[in-house]
C-alpha cells in the first residue's frame, strides 16, 4: 500500500518555473482576450474600416497581438515567447519611466495633451507592474527553462529600451 501523498499532484509534479510558466502564459492569453472583449466595438471598426484606423487602434492591435503571441509561445516553452513577453515589459517599463521623468520635469504627464491632467500615481503603478514582470521573467530559473543566455538578455534590454525611447520621441514630436 502506498503512503498518502504529502502534496497534491501539481506540487509533486511541478517545481520551480514549471509551476508558474503555465500561469504566466494563461495570464497573458486571458489579458489579450479580455482587451478584445472590452473593446469589441474598436475591433469591429478596425476590420470594417481598415483605411480609417488611427494610431491608437494600431497600438491596440499591436498590444493584443504581442500578448497573445507571447502567451502562446511562452506556454509552448519557446524562446520567442520569453523574448516577446520580456521585451514588451522592458519596453513598457522604459516608456513609463520616461513619462514619470517628463512629469517630474514639467509638472504634467506629457506635453502631448493626450492625457491632460493625468496624475502621476498611475504611472508609478504601471512602472512597478512592468518592472515586476521583468523581474519575474529575468529570474535565472526562468531564463534557464527557455535557454536564454546573458548576452541575449543584454541585447533584448538594449533593443527594447531603444525602441521605447524612439517611440516616446516620435510620439512627443507628433503631439507637440
Residue pairs with C-beta under 8 A, 6 or more apart in sequence:
5 12
10 19
11 19
16 141
16 145
17 139
17 141
17 142
17 144
17 145
18 145
20 136
21 74
21 75
21 77
21 142
21 145
22 75
24 71
24 74
24 85
24 136
24 137
25 71
25 72
25 74
25 75
25 81
26 71
26 75
27 71
28 67
28 68
28 70
28 71
28 74
28 85
29 67
29 68
29 71
29 72
29 75
31 67
32 64
32 65
32 67
32 68
32 71
33 68
35 60
35 63
35 64
35 67
36 43
36 64
39 60
42 57
42 60
45 52
45 53
45 57
46 53
46 57
46 60
46 61
55 174
66 84
66 88
67 88
69 81
69 84
70 81
70 84
70 85
70 88
71 81
71 85
72 81
73 80
73 81
73 82
73 84
74 81
74 82
74 84
74 85
75 81
77 145
77 146
78 146
79 146
79 147
79 148
81 146
82 137
82 142
82 143
82 146
82 148
83 148
83 152
83 156
85 133
85 137
86 134
86 137
86 138
86 156
86 160
87 156
87 159
87 160
88 160
89 130
89 133
89 134
89 137
90 130
90 134
90 156
90 157
90 160
90 161
90 164
91 160
91 161
91 163
91 164
91 167
92 126
92 130
92 164
93 127
93 130
93 131
93 134
93 164
94 160
94 161
94 164
94 165
95 164
95 167
95 168
96 123
96 126
96 127
96 130
97 127
98 164
98 165
98 168
99 109
99 110
99 123
99 168
100 120
100 123
100 124
100 127
102 108
102 109
102 110
102 111
103 109
103 110
103 120
103 123
104 120
108 116
108 117
108 118
109 115
109 118
109 120
109 123
110 172
110 175
111 172
111 175
111 176
112 171
112 172
112 174
112 175
112 176
113 175
114 175
136 142
138 153
143 149
143 153
